[in-house]
Amino acid sequence: MRYISTVDLTEATFGPESKKHKRVIWALKEKKPLEFDFLLAWHHTGSEESTLMSYFSKNQIQALQPTVTFSTLRNVLCPVLENNKLKGEPEVACNAQEFFEWLGAIHNCVGLDNTSSSFLSTYSCPQPSTLVEQVLLCTITGFILPEKIMHLLGQICCYFEEPKLAEWISLVVHGFADSPVSWKEREHGFLRGGENLYNFAIFRRLDYWLQMAVGAHADCP
């Protein structure tokens, strides 16, 4: 048996000297003495230069930077997409669900050959498809703030300001698989699945598809 206690730190009545604040501190120190490791992110909007480290100088704190990796995939079968055909059209364009599954296969390095000798996967690229000579995959791993994601989306839009060979670009955002909360601040169904991601597919004309995936037992956004 377990109990879930919710403490809203943003409440107006949750000040440092309020009765609610003192009771929560008492409960954590005396009733259930627990120790936590916190992962914090900082988005600076003020004019003065300050860092998260300066606010926690008296605590044991370590600065972590996101890791960025690049990889190039050669001769990749890619589904044909039409920005105005979300449900696809036979022999013309793939639908959004097929594209989402294909993205998952690419990110997990699943082979798309569907050969008879393969015992790992029988998955193949949805049709119609086209052979792309070179695909660039950039992965950023860390605690990424929404402001950073919006900045990345803006850079993608700038990329299409000049004529490009690429028909579309995908931006996939994964939440932490073991996050205690997920969409709408509901409890995350990590022990039953752990799906927690969304994807932007941005086309040349800057229209886009937004796709989301949550676990079967998680709250839908």
N, C-alpha and C positions, 0 to 999 in steps of 0.2 A: 504494500500500500504506500502511496505517496501523496503528498499535498503540494499544491502549487500556490505560492504566495506572490501576489503582484504588488510592487511598490512603484508608484508613479513619481519619479524624481522631479517632474516638471510642474507639479501641482503648486499653486500659489501658497497653499497652507503648509508646504513642506520646506519651511525655512530652517536655518541652522539651530534656532532657539525654540522652535515650535514643539508642542507636545508630541505630535506625530513623528517628527524627526528623532526626538529623544527616545521614543518608544521603539522605533525601528532599530536604532543603535543599540539599545538595551537588549532587544531580542537577538540581534546578530552576535553580540558579545557574550551575553550571559546564558540565553536560552539555547542557542545553537551556535557555539563558537566555530565559525568556518573561515577558511582562508580562500581567497579568489585571486586568479590572475586575470587582469583586464587587458583587452586589446582596444586601444583608443586611436582615433584618427583626427587630424587637425586640418581645418580649412580656414586659413587666415583671410579676413576681409577688412581688417582695420588698416590705418595708415602707418602705424608703428610696427616695426619688425619685432615679432615675438614668436616663440616656439612653444610647442607642447611641453618640451623638457623643462622650460623655465617655471612652469606651474607645478611640477612634481619633482623639483630638485631635492626635496627632503626624502623622497621615496626611492626605492630601487626600481629604476626605469631604464629601459633599453630602447634605442631608436632602431627601427627596422625599415628597410627600403624595399619597395616592390621589385621583384625580379622580372626582367624582360628577356624573352628568348625569341629568336627568329628561325624559321625553317622554310625551305623551299621545296615544294612538291612538283615533280615533273610528270608530264603526260597524264593528267588527271581527267577522268570522265566527269563532266559537270552537267547537272540537269539544266535544261533550257527553261528560262523563266520569262513570263510576261507580267509586267507590273500591274496590269489591269485584269489579270486572269488568276485571281486568288484560288479558285477551285480547279484551275488547269483546263486543258482542252486536249483531247486525244490527238496525237501526232503534231501538236502545236506547242504545248507548254505543260510543264509539270505543276501539280498543285502544291499548296503551302505545306501540307503535312509530309508529302514525299520529300520536299526540300529540307524540312526540319530533320527528318530521319537521316538524310544524306549528310547533313552537317555533323550530326552525331557520329556517324561512321568516319568522317574525315578527321574529326578531333580526336578520335580514339584509335586512329591509324588502322582501321579495319580495311582489309583488302576488298576491292570491288570487282575482282576478276570472276568470281563465282565459278571457279574451276572444279572439275569433278574430283580432284585429289585433295581439295581443301576440306578439313574436318572442323575448322574453326568457325567458318562463316559461309553461308550461301547467299549473302546479300550482294546485290548488284545495283548499279546506278539506275535510278528511274529514267524512263523514256518519255519524251525524246531527250537526248543528251548530246553534248559536243565535247570533243577532245581539246583540252586546254594545255598548252605546252608548259606553262609555268604558273604555279599558284603560291602566293606568299602567305604564310601563317605566322602571325605575331601573337604571342601569349604573354600577358601581364599577370603575375601572381602576387597577391597581397590584399590588403584591406583598402579597397578602392571606393572613394566617396562618390556620391551622385554628381557632384560638381565636376569631377574628373571625367566621368562618363559623358556628361554633356559637352565637355571640351573635346573629347574624342569624336563625338558625333559632328561637332562643328568642323573639325579638321577633315572628316570624311566628306562633308558637303563641299569644302573648299577644294578637295581633290578633283571633284567633278566639274569645277569651273572651266577647266581646259579640256579639250577633246581627249578621251582616253579609250583604250581598247577594252577595258573592263566594263561589262554591262551592269554589274552590281557589286556591292561590298557588304559583307556581313559583320556585325558586331554582336558577339555573344557574351552575356554577363552571367557568371555563375555565382550564386550565393554560397556561403559555407554549407557543406553537406550536413554538418552536425550542429548547425545553428539552433539555439534553443527556441527562437521565434522566427517566424517567416512572414508571409503576407498578412496585412491587417493586424500585425502584432499578435497573431495566434500562435499556439504551440506548434512547433515544426515536427512532422511525422518522420523523423530521422530513422527510427528503429523499424519503420515499415517501408521505407523507400529512400527518401532523402533528396528527391528531385526539387530543385530550387534554382531556376534559370529563366532567362528571357533572351530574345534575339531580335535585333534590328537588321532587316535586309533593305539596304538603301540603293535605289536605282538612279540611273543617270539624270532623270528629271527631278531628282530629290524627293520623289514620293517614296513611300516605304511600307514594308510589312512589319508588324510587331507580333511576335509569337512568344507565348509563355508556357512554362511547364512546371507543374507542382505535383506533389505526391497525391496519391488517391485519398489519403487521410488528412491532408493538409487543407487549410482554408483557401478557397479560390480567390484571387485578387479581383 
